[in-house]
């Protein structure tokens, strides 16, 4: 258990491990996440799989030099071959496959240009899925930008940050966030808030709607200032480190040739705010029993909701 956080470093749920375009057909990638070494590979037909990384033969890492042939992942050391379910299906120059020649296989979900892996203690199967993001395939919307950071923190802290309207004024210089509402249902947590954003021409009113599906996935929608939706995906890679990925979608201008400078500026502003959050995340201490003020009502609610991913 991590010394900074009084709960597991590796929550249960779905977590992004790569973008889809990082893994072409027949591609192989090594992964380090949940404190484990894994291997991600894609068959020639396009199906992605994730297995435990180390070959049960002599321990070679299948993500470094492994190759895909006819949908099977081949060990780079002695050629043992494993299917997407982790079973060894062939050992060259051997007539018998040992019964223990099996690798752990992880549930994989691919949507909206991202690859997600489900983590749970003892391999308990998922009871819910990450929903598709309508903007990722809707007419008039375009993929605009992707950004990744490695941060010394925990997914819990990032979720609390998104659901904490008060800090936006003092950390990011947002004039105000008002009329915020919060709702929790099963693995889903929602925040709906109005915002006043400073601009060179004066304050502009907008709306931010955020929806979490577990601690590893937030869909965040900005409207009013500009129409921007992004996925914020925090994946624990080690006891104190998280890979944070942001994937931005922008509504394209309706008029041919028109610019989308406001949307681009909003994305730049969101990235600036993340950079301002990072020093706080990396140096703060998680207080299980914080002294809260009247404006902190979202914190106890989110912590109660998040317990389902941190315990057991």
HULIN-V661603 format. One record per backbone hydrogen bond with DSSP energy under -0.5 kcal/mol. NH is the residue of the N-H (numbers start at 1). CO is the residue of the C=O. E is the energy in kcal/mol with one decimal. If there is no record, write none. Layout:
# HULIN-V661603
[[NH,CO,E] [NH,CO,E]]
This chain:
# HULIN-V661603
[[2,7,-0.6] [7,5,-0.8] [8,310,-0.8] [11,9,-0.5] [12,309,-2.3] [13,119,-2.4] [15,117,-2.2] [17,115,-2.7] [18,115,-1.1] [20,113,-2.1] [22,19,-1.9] [23,20,-1.9] [26,42,-1.2] [26,43,-0.5] [27,24,-2.5] [29,40,-3.3] [31,38,-2.8] [33,36,-1.6] [34,236,-2.8] [35,237,-0.8] [36,33,-1.9] [38,31,-2.9] [38,36,-0.5] [39,51,-2.6] [40,29,-3.2] [41,49,-2.4] [42,27,-2.2] [43,47,-2.6] [46,43,-1.6] [49,41,-2.7] [50,106,-0.6] [51,39,-2.3] [52,104,-2.3] [53,37,-2.0] [55,60,-3.0] [59,55,-1.6] [62,53,-3.0] [62,60,-0.7] [64,61,-1.5] [65,63,-0.7] [66,62,-0.7] [67,74,-1.6] [68,26,-0.6] [69,72,-2.7] [72,69,-1.4] [73,82,-2.9] [74,67,-3.5] [74,72,-0.5] [75,80,-3.4] [79,75,-1.1] [81,90,-2.4] [82,73,-2.8] [83,87,-2.3] [86,83,-2.0] [88,101,-2.2] [89,81,-2.4] [89,87,-0.5] [90,81,-1.1] [94,91,-1.7] [98,96,-0.6] [101,98,-1.9] [102,100,-2.2] [103,86,-2.8] [106,50,-2.6] [109,116,-2.5] [111,114,-1.9] [114,111,-1.6] [115,18,-2.6] [116,109,-3.2] [117,15,-2.8] [118,107,-2.0] [119,13,-2.9] [119,117,-0.5] [123,120,-1.8] [124,121,-1.4] [134,132,-0.7] [136,133,-1.5] [137,134,-1.5] [138,134,-1.0] [141,138,-1.7] [142,250,-2.5] [144,248,-2.8] [145,248,-1.0] [147,246,-2.2] [149,244,-2.3] [151,242,-2.8] [153,151,-1.5] [157,154,-1.0] [158,154,-1.3] [159,155,-2.3] [160,156,-2.4] [161,157,-2.0] [162,158,-1.9] [163,159,-1.8] [164,161,-1.2] [165,163,-0.7] [167,164,-0.5] [168,165,-0.9] [169,166,-1.1] [170,166,-0.9] [171,167,-2.9] [172,167,-0.7] [172,168,-0.9] [173,169,-0.8] [174,168,-2.0] [175,196,-1.0] [176,196,-1.1] [178,194,-1.8] [181,192,-2.4] [183,190,-2.0] [185,188,-2.8] [188,185,-2.2] [189,212,-1.5] [190,183,-3.3] [191,210,-2.8] [192,181,-2.2] [193,208,-2.6] [194,178,-2.3] [195,206,-2.3] [196,176,-2.5] [197,195,-0.5] [197,204,-2.9] [202,199,-2.2] [204,197,-2.4] [206,195,-2.7] [207,223,-2.7] [208,193,-2.9] [209,221,-2.4] [210,191,-3.1] [210,208,-0.5] [211,219,-2.3] [212,189,-3.3] [213,217,-2.3] [214,187,-2.3] [217,214,-0.7] [218,232,-1.9] [219,211,-2.6] [220,218,-0.6] [220,230,-2.9] [221,209,-2.9] [222,228,-3.5] [223,207,-2.1] [225,223,-1.0] [228,222,-1.6] [228,226,-1.0] [229,249,-2.6] [230,220,-2.6] [231,247,-2.2] [232,218,-2.8] [232,230,-0.5] [233,231,-0.6] [233,245,-2.9] [234,232,-0.5] [235,233,-0.6] [235,243,-2.5] [237,241,-2.3] [238,241,-1.6] [241,238,-0.8] [242,151,-2.8] [243,235,-3.0] [244,149,-2.3] [244,242,-0.7] [245,233,-2.7] [245,243,-0.6] [246,147,-2.9] [247,231,-1.9] [248,145,-3.0] [249,229,-3.2] [250,142,-2.4] [251,227,-2.1] [252,140,-3.4] [252,250,-0.6] [258,255,-2.0] [264,260,-2.3] [265,261,-2.4] [266,262,-2.1] [267,263,-2.1] [268,264,-2.2] [269,265,-2.0] [270,266,-2.4] [271,267,-2.4] [272,268,-2.1] [273,269,-2.2] [274,270,-1.9] [275,271,-2.0] [276,272,-1.5] [277,273,-1.8] [278,274,-2.1] [279,275,-0.7] [280,276,-0.5] [280,277,-0.7] [281,277,-2.5] [282,278,-2.6] [283,279,-0.8] [283,280,-0.6] [284,280,-1.5] [286,4,-0.9] [287,285,-0.5] [288,286,-0.7] [290,287,-0.7] [292,290,-0.8] [296,293,-1.8] [297,294,-0.6] [299,296,-1.4] [300,296,-0.7] [301,297,-1.0] [302,298,-2.7] [303,299,-2.5] [304,300,-2.2] [305,301,-2.1] [306,302,-2.7] [307,303,-1.0] [307,304,-0.5] [308,305,-1.1] [309,306,-1.8] [310,306,-0.8] [310,307,-0.6] [311,307,-1.7]]
